[in-house]
Amino acid sequence: LRNNIIVKRAEMAKKSAGGIILTTDSQEKPNEGEVLACGKGLYQDGTLIPMEVAKGDTILFPPFAGSEISYNGDTVLIMSDTDVLAIL
């Protein structure tokens, strides 16, 4: 709805840059993901402001952006389009 998007996080790195295998506890959640769905935009003063992101875009977002939910066995994020830092 409105200016919200659903994002699937990218896979977590299993090895460090130096080749060390990381345990699940030491892996950082990626700040990158793919947009699975998005709303039409936000109405402001009766005018629709369209979304800048679209389904299929790969985006960057802050570490604690959005709310994690379980959907069809996957963990996804629901966040506002204002949380998006960049479209890759």
Secondary structure as a PSIPRED ss2 file (coil, helix, strand):
# PSIPRED VFORMAT (PSIPRED V4.0)

   1 L C   1.000  0.000  0.000
   2 R C   1.000  0.000  0.000
   3 N C   1.000  0.000  0.000
   4 N E   0.000  0.000  1.000
   5 I E   0.000  0.000  1.000
   6 I E   0.000  0.000  1.000
   7 V E   0.000  0.000  1.000
   8 K E   0.000  0.000  1.000
   9 R E   0.000  0.000  1.000
  10 A C   1.000  0.000  0.000
  11 E C   1.000  0.000  0.000
  12 M C   1.000  0.000  0.000
  13 A C   1.000  0.000  0.000
  14 K C   1.000  0.000  0.000
  15 K E   0.000  0.000  1.000
  16 S C   1.000  0.000  0.000
  17 A C   1.000  0.000  0.000
  18 G C   1.000  0.000  0.000
  19 G C   1.000  0.000  0.000
  20 I C   1.000  0.000  0.000
  21 I E   0.000  0.000  1.000
  22 L C   1.000  0.000  0.000
  23 T C   1.000  0.000  0.000
  24 T H   0.000  1.000  0.000
  25 D H   0.000  1.000  0.000
  26 S H   0.000  1.000  0.000
  27 Q C   1.000  0.000  0.000
  28 E C   1.000  0.000  0.000
  29 K C   1.000  0.000  0.000
  30 P C   1.000  0.000  0.000
  31 N C   1.000  0.000  0.000
  32 E E   0.000  0.000  1.000
  33 G E   0.000  0.000  1.000
  34 E E   0.000  0.000  1.000
  35 V E   0.000  0.000  1.000
  36 L E   0.000  0.000  1.000
  37 A E   0.000  0.000  1.000
  38 C E   0.000  0.000  1.000
  39 G C   1.000  0.000  0.000
  40 K C   1.000  0.000  0.000
  41 G E   0.000  0.000  1.000
  42 L E   0.000  0.000  1.000
  43 Y E   0.000  0.000  1.000
  44 Q E   0.000  0.000  1.000
  45 D C   1.000  0.000  0.000
  46 G C   1.000  0.000  0.000
  47 T E   0.000  0.000  1.000
  48 L E   0.000  0.000  1.000
  49 I E   0.000  0.000  1.000
  50 P E   0.000  0.000  1.000
  51 M C   1.000  0.000  0.000
  52 E C   1.000  0.000  0.000
  53 V C   1.000  0.000  0.000
  54 A C   1.000  0.000  0.000
  55 K C   1.000  0.000  0.000
  56 G C   1.000  0.000  0.000
  57 D C   1.000  0.000  0.000
  58 T E   0.000  0.000  1.000
  59 I E   0.000  0.000  1.000
  60 L E   0.000  0.000  1.000
  61 F C   1.000  0.000  0.000
  62 P C   1.000  0.000  0.000
  63 P C   1.000  0.000  0.000
  64 F C   1.000  0.000  0.000
  65 A C   1.000  0.000  0.000
  66 G C   1.000  0.000  0.000
  67 S E   0.000  0.000  1.000
  68 E E   0.000  0.000  1.000
  69 I E   0.000  0.000  1.000
  70 S E   0.000  0.000  1.000
  71 Y E   0.000  0.000  1.000
  72 N C   1.000  0.000  0.000
  73 G C   1.000  0.000  0.000
  74 D E   0.000  0.000  1.000
  75 T E   0.000  0.000  1.000
  76 V E   0.000  0.000  1.000
  77 L E   0.000  0.000  1.000
  78 I E   0.000  0.000  1.000
  79 M E   0.000  0.000  1.000
  80 S E   0.000  0.000  1.000
  81 D H   0.000  1.000  0.000
  82 T H   0.000  1.000  0.000
  83 D H   0.000  1.000  0.000
  84 V C   1.000  0.000  0.000
  85 L C   1.000  0.000  0.000
  86 A E   0.000  0.000  1.000
  87 I E   0.000  0.000  1.000
  88 L C   1.000  0.000  0.000
